[in-house]
Amino acid sequence: MPTLMVQGCTSDAGKSTLVAGLCRVFKRRGLVVAPFKPQNMALNSAVTADGGEIGRAQALQAQAAGISPTVHMNPVLLKPNTDTGAQVILQGQAIVNLEAFDYHLYKPKAAEAVFDSYQRLVDEYPYILVEGAGSPAEINLRAGDIANMGFAEEADCPVILIADIDRGGVFAHLVGTLDLLSPSEQARTKGFVINRFRGDIGLLKSGLEWLEARTGKRVLGVLPYLHGLHLDAEDALPEQQNSDARFRVVVPVLPHISNHTDFEPLRLHPQIDFRYVRHDEPIPAADLLILPGSKNTGFDLKWLKSQGWEAAIQKHLRYGGKLIGVCGGLQMLGSGIFDPHGIEGAESYRQGLGLLELETVLHPRKQLVNRQGVLACNQTVPLQGYEIHCGVSVGKALETPATYLDGEADGALSADGQIFATYLHGLFDSPAALTAILAWAGLKDAQSIDINAIREQQLERLADTLEEHLQMEQILALIH
């Protein structure tokens, strides 16, 4: 089948970015292509039109390809909820929570979903671009592998191996990874891409010639380090940016923070000094505090209190600051979180921050839905986003909603107007909503930015770079 797989020497080598860029290159050449990642581990996810959940990176790759994302583009999604366990999502639906060892016993079931979804994509799309996970040379994970060479061998597709030169040791990464593969896996590895190169390409030439002579594989291109490339991260938090802006927005990095891509419009806003605050870092003064989503709200609530955030939030509100809670952040703002089914662990109750008169009960069935709506305080301001949560909140605070989503009340706005809480992810993606919320938070005359337009511009920039620096005709020949 017309399938090409991108695997990496390490995590964050550039697999997601390369696949997204290739999807846009294919689209610009008039080729209909679908992205596919057999197995993904990430807490940034998206809701598909068919009512399921996939990794955020695959949703972006679908956007790059100009098609609607479906659950079959990422049939196995693992969402870590403890240091050793994760929620297993098959073809968009949460199935079970498993410890790492138990998941390896579960892999035959996961493999059925992987190859069923792959076949569905093959039946619908003429070209498939597949992204691996981690590294194919992780010896301890090779038994029953469905994420890298195990998939490539079964699907009988060629593989490109990408490595990040900015980390150092790029030749050792490529040669070492290739050496740890089986003879058949080595044979299906058709070439290398070197990512994030800075400097004079002439100084790299002798190394590239050695690499090709040593391995017998082609170097299909050397991609430059793209400063300021802003694309939705698969999971890792983006690097902090220095800013001279006077309006400060602060977000705690919860141990299980999810969907932090919600905050890209704020992070990229030229009038905002946006800061993530990590474990044991001092909590700075801010104009706006945001409690983000979480994959383990109870655990992260306990962590929040241990880090001094409860007192910091109360001080922030006393001095007139504004506070937003998104999804899990909304649940934390209430009086308590009940977990009668043990969804997040053994503790059946967690006391909340008590800032909103509401409480939440966690249910096994997850809410997965795309939403459109308006701000409750200004119903001319449109909203568009999605919900991903298993909690149901009730209480008097919800009688004064923050938004209306598809005609239904959502979230809460406190009586003093300082706290805004919602279940809607993507709250800031609408330019009008972003401007209105920033005005509420105290930033007057805020510039309007469109994060979706930025994504499109960045995808075009990425595709231009690939066209210039990759041997695209050889890559197209490989997929054929």
C-alpha positions as semicolon CSV with decimal commas, in nm:
position;residue;x (nm);y (nm);z (nm)
1;M;0,000;0,000;0,000
2;P;0,122;0,361;-0,059
3;T;0,246;0,411;0,297
4;L;0,558;0,578;0,435
5;M;0,658;0,572;0,802
6;V;0,869;0,827;0,992
7;Q;1,053;0,692;1,296
8;G;1,289;0,878;1,527
9;C;1,609;0,801;1,712
10;T;1,463;0,965;2,024
11;S;1,148;1,122;2,153
12;D;1,112;1,481;2,027
13;A;1,343;1,414;1,732
14;G;1,089;1,582;1,502
15;K;0,864;1,297;1,390
16;S;0,537;1,484;1,444
17;T;0,668;1,796;1,276
18;L;0,806;1,608;0,975
19;V;0,480;1,419;0,921
20;A;0,279;1,742;0,952
21;G;0,506;1,914;0,701
22;L;0,490;1,622;0,458
23;C;0,109;1,619;0,486
24;R;0,103;1,984;0,380
25;V;0,354;1,924;0,097
26;F;0,141;1,636;-0,032
27;K;-0,172;1,853;-0,011
28;R;-0,005;2,135;-0,205
29;R;0,091;1,885;-0,476
30;G;-0,268;1,772;-0,508
31;L;-0,218;1,437;-0,331
32;V;-0,482;1,315;-0,086
33;V;-0,303;1,186;0,223
34;A;-0,398;1,085;0,578
35;P;-0,175;1,087;0,889
36;F;-0,160;0,782;1,113
37;K;0,004;0,715;1,449
38;P;-0,056;0,359;1,570
39;Q;0,018;0,430;1,935
40;N;0,058;0,763;2,107
41;M;0,129;0,862;2,466
42;A;0,017;1,218;2,527
43;L;-0,203;1,436;2,746
44;N;-0,276;1,685;2,468
45;S;-0,574;1,546;2,280
46;A;-0,847;1,656;2,043
47;V;-1,208;1,554;1,986
48;T;-1,292;1,423;1,639
49;A;-1,610;1,472;1,443
50;D;-1,693;1,104;1,496
51;G;-1,705;1,157;1,873
52;G;-1,370;1,019;1,981
53;E;-1,036;1,131;2,120
54;I;-0,698;1,134;1,946
55;G;-0,358;1,291;2,003
56;R;-0,339;1,662;1,935
57;A;-0,050;1,611;1,693
58;Q;-0,261;1,388;1,468
59;A;-0,539;1,649;1,461
60;L;-0,283;1,905;1,347
61;Q;-0,147;1,665;1,084
62;A;-0,501;1,617;0,953
63;Q;-0,535;1,994;0,931
64;A;-0,207;2,001;0,737
65;A;-0,349;1,741;0,498
66;G;-0,672;1,937;0,460
67;I;-0,896;1,660;0,591
68;S;-1,113;1,607;0,899
69;P;-0,949;1,412;1,183
70;T;-1,097;1,075;1,275
71;V;-1,032;0,830;1,557
72;H;-0,861;0,596;1,310
73;M;-0,567;0,836;1,271
74;N;-0,458;0,748;1,626
75;P;-0,624;0,418;1,728
76;V;-0,427;0,373;2,052
77;L;-0,387;0,674;2,280
78;L;-0,229;0,632;2,624
79;K;-0,297;0,914;2,870
80;P;-0,072;0,885;3,179
81;N;-0,263;0,933;3,505
82;T;0,009;0,811;3,743
83;D;0,386;0,762;3,720
84;T;0,335;0,397;3,621
85;G;-0,014;0,382;3,470
86;A;-0,229;0,527;3,197
87;Q;-0,580;0,536;3,062
88;V;-0,601;0,328;2,745
89;I;-0,810;0,480;2,466
90;L;-0,890;0,253;2,171
91;Q;-1,031;0,406;1,854
92;G;-1,132;0,718;2,040
93;Q;-1,297;0,566;2,349
94;A;-1,155;0,518;2,698
95;I;-1,146;0,145;2,770
96;V;-0,945;0,076;3,084
97;N;-0,674;0,206;3,320
98;L;-0,364;-0,013;3,315
99;E;-0,024;-0,023;3,479
100;A;0,270;-0,030;3,237
101;F;0,337;-0,404;3,280
102;D;-0,030;-0,492;3,231
103;Y;-0,046;-0,285;2,913
104;H;0,218;-0,504;2,752
105;L;-0,008;-0,803;2,817
106;Y;-0,293;-0,602;2,662
107;K;-0,101;-0,526;2,341
108;P;-0,263;-0,799;2,126
109;K;-0,599;-0,628;2,182
110;A;-0,445;-0,290;2,102
111;A;-0,288;-0,435;1,786
112;E;-0,632;-0,538;1,661
113;A;-0,745;-0,175;1,685
114;V;-0,427;-0,052;1,515
115;F;-0,458;-0,268;1,207
116;D;-0,834;-0,228;1,182
117;S;-0,793;0,150;1,178
118;Y;-0,500;0,134;0,936
119;Q;-0,703;-0,074;0,693
120;R;-0,992;0,174;0,715
121;L;-0,757;0,458;0,622
122;V;-0,603;0,257;0,338
123;D;-0,953;0,193;0,201
124;E;-1,034;0,566;0,205
125;Y;-0,708;0,750;0,128
126;P;-0,457;0,688;-0,152
127;Y;-0,155;0,785;0,063
128;I;-0,078;0,725;0,432
129;L;0,200;0,896;0,632
130;V;0,272;0,710;0,956
131;E;0,444;0,849;1,265
132;G;0,631;0,622;1,502
133;A;0,661;0,671;1,878
134;G;0,979;0,713;2,081
135;S;1,255;0,506;1,922
136;P;1,253;0,171;1,737
137;A;1,572;0,077;1,922
138;E;1,412;0,049;2,267
139;I;1,507;-0,315;2,314
140;N;1,289;-0,369;2,620
141;L;0,976;-0,267;2,427
142;R;1,029;-0,460;2,105
143;A;0,823;-0,765;2,199
144;G;0,475;-0,712;2,057
145;D;0,568;-0,367;1,927
146;I;0,289;-0,184;1,745
147;A;0,437;0,167;1,752
148;N;0,749;0,140;1,537
149;M;0,911;-0,148;1,347
150;G;0,650;-0,396;1,464
151;F;0,393;-0,196;1,269
152;A;0,624;-0,132;0,973
153;E;0,703;-0,502;0,935
154;E;0,337;-0,601;0,947
155;A;0,229;-0,323;0,710
156;D;0,537;-0,383;0,492
157;C;0,610;-0,011;0,449
158;P;0,936;0,181;0,400
159;V;1,078;0,385;0,689
160;I;1,260;0,717;0,717
161;L;1,467;0,768;1,032
162;I;1,493;1,122;1,173
163;A;1,744;1,248;1,430
164;D;1,791;1,580;1,610
165;I;2,140;1,722;1,555
166;D;2,078;2,006;1,801
167;R;2,105;1,753;2,086
168;G;2,449;1,639;1,972
169;G;2,564;1,290;1,877
170;V;2,350;1,272;1,564
171;F;2,577;1,022;1,382
172;A;2,588;0,794;1,688
173;H;2,209;0,818;1,713
174;L;2,153;0,718;1,350
175;V;2,421;0,449;1,324
176;G;2,344;0,307;1,667
177;T;1,971;0,292;1,605
178;L;2,019;0,123;1,269
179;D;2,264;-0,127;1,420
180;L;2,009;-0,236;1,683
181;L;1,746;-0,324;1,422
182;S;1,697;-0,667;1,269
183;P;1,823;-0,729;0,913
184;S;1,474;-0,694;0,765
185;E;1,414;-0,372;0,962
186;Q;1,746;-0,234;0,844
187;A;1,649;-0,313;0,488
188;R;1,319;-0,127;0,509
189;T;1,493;0,182;0,653
190;K;1,545;0,373;0,329
191;G;1,708;0,694;0,443
192;F;1,780;0,955;0,707
193;V;1,662;1,306;0,782
194;I;1,871;1,527;1,009
195;N;1,666;1,785;1,198
196;R;1,735;2,122;1,366
197;F;2,073;2,200;1,207
198;R;2,235;2,537;1,279
199;G;2,546;2,666;1,105
200;D;2,735;2,613;0,780
201;I;2,608;2,307;0,594
202;G;2,952;2,277;0,433
203;L;3,097;2,176;0,767
204;L;2,852;1,884;0,780
205;K;2,924;1,750;0,431
206;S;3,207;1,513;0,524
207;G;2,994;1,364;0,803
208;L;2,703;1,306;0,565
209;E;2,931;1,133;0,316
210;W;3,069;0,911;0,592
211;L;2,718;0,829;0,712
212;E;2,602;0,721;0,367
213;A;2,918;0,514;0,312
214;R;2,895;0,356;0,658
215;T;2,529;0,257;0,638
216;G;2,449;0,236;0,269
217;K;2,146;0,462;0,335
218;R;2,070;0,796;0,172
219;V;2,056;1,123;0,362
220;L;1,725;1,259;0,233
221;G;1,781;1,606;0,373
222;V;1,908;1,829;0,649
223;L;1,641;2,054;0,797
224;P;1,744;2,386;0,951
225;Y;1,656;2,492;1,303
226;L;1,330;2,682;1,256
227;H;1,331;2,955;1,517
228;G;0,985;3,052;1,636
229;L;0,806;2,756;1,477
230;H;0,473;2,749;1,661
231;L;0,285;2,421;1,615
232;D;0,073;2,235;1,871
233;A;0,301;2,021;2,083
234;E;0,228;1,651;2,115
235;D;0,294;1,663;2,488
236;A;0,605;1,857;2,591
237;L;0,560;2,209;2,721
238;P;0,698;2,479;2,491
239;E;1,007;2,668;2,594
240;Q;0,958;2,976;2,809
241;Q;0,976;3,304;2,619
242;N;1,116;3,625;2,764
243;S;0,872;3,912;2,739
244;D;0,873;4,280;2,827
245;A;0,493;4,292;2,824
246;R;0,335;4,435;3,138
247;F;0,022;4,214;3,148
248;R;0,117;3,884;3,308
249;V;-0,064;3,550;3,279
250;V;0,051;3,260;3,498
251;V;-0,035;2,888;3,471
252;P;0,082;2,618;3,716
253;V;0,239;2,314;3,551
254;L;0,032;2,043;3,717
255;P;0,194;1,697;3,731
256;H;-0,077;1,571;3,494
257;I;-0,148;1,894;3,305
258;S;-0,354;1,824;2,994
259;N;-0,437;2,020;2,681
260;H;-0,194;2,299;2,757
261;T;-0,230;2,388;2,388
262;D;-0,533;2,584;2,516
263;F;-0,289;2,858;2,613
264;E;-0,098;2,903;2,286
265;P;-0,298;3,216;2,193
266;L;-0,193;3,369;2,526
267;R;0,168;3,253;2,504
268;L;0,207;3,401;2,155
269;H;0,022;3,724;2,230
270;P;0,257;4,025;2,194
271;Q;0,096;4,212;2,486
272;I;0,122;3,924;2,736
273;D;0,405;3,807;2,960
274;F;0,302;3,441;2,978
275;R;0,464;3,215;3,234
276;Y;0,438;2,847;3,327
277;V;0,529;2,782;3,692
278;R;0,681;2,442;3,760
279;H;0,742;2,233;4,071
280;D;0,907;2,427;4,356
281;E;0,932;2,748;4,154
282;P;0,823;3,073;4,319
283;I;0,475;3,190;4,227
284;P;0,500;3,535;4,067
285;A;0,243;3,812;4,089
286;A;0,002;3,808;3,797
287;D;-0,291;3,990;3,642
288;L;-0,454;3,661;3,543
289;L;-0,411;3,313;3,695
290;I;-0,536;3,007;3,505
291;L;-0,587;2,659;3,649
292;P;-0,552;2,422;3,352
293;G;-0,699;2,083;3,272
294;S;-0,569;1,768;3,441
295;K;-0,570;1,393;3,376
296;N;-0,570;1,330;3,752
297;T;-0,752;1,622;3,910
298;G;-0,745;1,491;4,266
299;F;-0,372;1,425;4,268
300;D;-0,297;1,758;4,101
301;L;-0,521;1,942;4,346
302;K;-0,319;1,797;4,634
303;W;0,003;1,899;4,456
304;L;-0,133;2,250;4,400
305;K;-0,194;2,293;4,772
306;S;0,148;2,149;4,862
307;Q;0,314;2,411;4,642
308;G;0,147;2,703;4,815
309;W;-0,095;2,784;4,537
310;E;-0,402;2,796;4,763
311;A;-0,266;3,090;4,961
312;A;-0,129;3,252;4,644
313;I;-0,471;3,233;4,475
314;Q;-0,647;3,382;4,776
315;K;-0,397;3,670;4,787
316;H;-0,434;3,720;4,412
317;L;-0,811;3,752;4,448
318;R;-0,784;3,987;4,748
319;Y;-0,579;4,224;4,536
320;G;-0,839;4,218;4,257
321;G;-0,674;3,969;4,021
322;K;-0,876;3,752;3,785
323;L;-0,886;3,370;3,789
324;I;-0,989;3,120;3,521
325;G;-1,043;2,747;3,569
326;V;-1,058;2,525;3,262
327;C;-1,206;2,172;3,288
328;G;-1,007;2,013;3,574
329;G;-0,932;2,367;3,690
330;L;-1,306;2,428;3,718
331;Q;-1,343;2,115;3,933
332;M;-1,062;2,227;4,165
333;L;-1,234;2,560;4,229
334;G;-1,537;2,388;4,382
335;S;-1,591;2,255;4,734
336;G;-1,497;1,895;4,656
337;I;-1,439;1,617;4,402
338;F;-1,604;1,279;4,458
339;D;-1,461;0,968;4,289
340;P;-1,692;0,677;4,385
341;H;-1,571;0,457;4,097
342;G;-1,199;0,496;4,169
343;I;-1,131;0,655;3,831
344;E;-0,835;0,854;3,962
345;G;-0,719;0,621;4,239
346;A;-0,810;0,495;4,582
347;E;-0,918;0,824;4,740
348;S;-1,291;0,871;4,695
349;Y;-1,301;1,238;4,795
350;R;-1,077;1,542;4,760
351;Q;-1,155;1,876;4,922
352;G;-1,148;2,155;4,667
353;L;-1,036;2,516;4,693
354;G;-1,387;2,623;4,792
355;L;-1,393;2,933;4,570
356;L;-1,709;2,835;4,381
357;E;-2,026;2,681;4,523
358;L;-2,018;2,359;4,324
359;E;-1,901;2,001;4,359
360;T;-1,802;1,737;4,106
361;V;-1,864;1,365;4,078
362;L;-1,639;1,163;3,846
363;H;-1,818;0,911;3,622
364;P;-1,671;0,631;3,409
365;R;-1,822;0,763;3,085
366;K;-1,619;1,047;2,939
367;Q;-1,777;1,351;2,776
368;L;-1,627;1,393;2,427
369;V;-1,791;1,660;2,213
370;N;-1,705;1,957;1,993
371;R;-1,886;2,273;2,097
372;Q;-1,991;2,611;1,962
373;G;-2,135;2,886;2,175
374;V;-2,107;3,235;2,316
375;L;-1,985;3,411;2,628
376;A;-2,267;3,444;2,880
377;C;-2,176;3,803;2,965
378;N;-2,168;3,907;2,598
379;Q;-2,366;3,677;2,375
380;T;-2,237;3,842;2,059
381;V;-1,891;3,692;2,123
382;P;-1,863;3,347;1,960
383;L;-1,680;3,049;2,107
384;Q;-1,562;2,725;1,953
385;G;-1,385;2,436;2,125
386;Y;-1,435;2,092;2,276
387;E;-1,503;1,909;2,599
388;I;-1,300;1,615;2,734
389;H;-1,391;1,522;3,091
390;C;-1,548;1,251;3,304
391;G;-1,676;1,479;3,580
392;V;-2,028;1,614;3,627
393;S;-2,048;1,934;3,832
394;V;-2,353;2,058;4,022
395;G;-2,417;2,352;4,252
396;K;-2,552;2,702;4,292
397;A;-2,250;2,862;4,121
398;L;-2,359;2,707;3,792
399;E;-2,675;2,919;3,798
400;T;-2,458;3,206;3,675
401;P;-2,285;3,041;3,378
402;A;-1,966;3,156;3,212
403;T;-2,069;3,046;2,862
404;Y;-2,352;2,898;2,665
405;L;-2,245;2,601;2,454
406;D;-2,487;2,474;2,192
407;G;-2,760;2,656;2,385
408;E;-2,671;2,495;2,721
409;A;-2,531;2,675;3,024
410;D;-2,167;2,592;3,100
411;G;-1,941;2,674;3,388
412;A;-1,970;2,960;3,635
413;L;-1,893;3,328;3,677
414;S;-1,849;3,430;4,041
415;A;-2,075;3,694;4,194
416;D;-1,786;3,941;4,224
417;G;-1,688;3,882;3,860
418;Q;-1,335;3,771;3,944
419;I;-1,359;3,396;3,871
420;F;-1,446;3,246;3,532
421;A;-1,478;2,866;3,513
422;T;-1,563;2,653;3,210
423;Y;-1,539;2,299;3,073
424;L;-1,451;2,435;2,727
425;H;-1,105;2,363;2,587
426;G;-1,003;2,601;2,310
427;L;-1,153;2,893;2,501
428;F;-0,900;3,140;2,358
429;D;-0,896;3,015;1,998
430;S;-1,167;3,254;1,883
431;P;-1,010;3,599;1,829
432;A;-1,323;3,778;1,955
433;A;-1,341;3,561;2,268
434;L;-0,971;3,609;2,336
435;T;-1,006;3,988;2,317
436;A;-1,320;3,992;2,534
437;I;-1,171;3,770;2,805
438;L;-0,850;3,971;2,816
439;A;-1,057;4,289;2,855
440;W;-1,243;4,123;3,145
441;A;-0,907;4,029;3,296
442;G;-0,784;4,388;3,274
443;L;-0,595;4,416;2,944
444;K;-0,757;4,706;2,767
445;D;-0,722;4,757;2,391
446;A;-0,590;4,402;2,350
447;Q;-0,469;4,310;2,004
448;S;-0,667;4,043;1,824
449;I;-0,475;3,734;1,717
450;D;-0,609;3,428;1,536
451;I;-0,437;3,108;1,648
452;N;-0,588;2,908;1,362
453;A;-0,445;3,154;1,109
454;I;-0,109;3,125;1,288
455;R;-0,124;2,744;1,261
456;E;-0,192;2,770;0,888
457;Q;0,093;3,015;0,838
458;Q;0,331;2,791;1,032
459;L;0,229;2,483;0,834
460;E;0,298;2,670;0,510
461;R;0,636;2,783;0,644
462;L;0,719;2,425;0,741
463;A;0,617;2,292;0,400
464;D;0,831;2,556;0,226
465;T;1,129;2,443;0,436
466;L;1,074;2,076;0,350
467;E;1,043;2,153;-0,021
468;E;1,373;2,342;-0,008
469;H;1,581;2,108;0,208
470;L;1,446;1,756;0,148
471;Q;1,487;1,539;-0,160
472;M;1,112;1,532;-0,211
473;E;1,118;1,338;-0,537
474;Q;1,305;1,055;-0,367
475;I;1,057;1,060;-0,079
476;L;0,764;1,047;-0,319
477;A;0,934;0,756;-0,496
478;L;0,960;0,574;-0,162
479;I;0,588;0,601;-0,088
480;H;0,508;0,469;-0,434
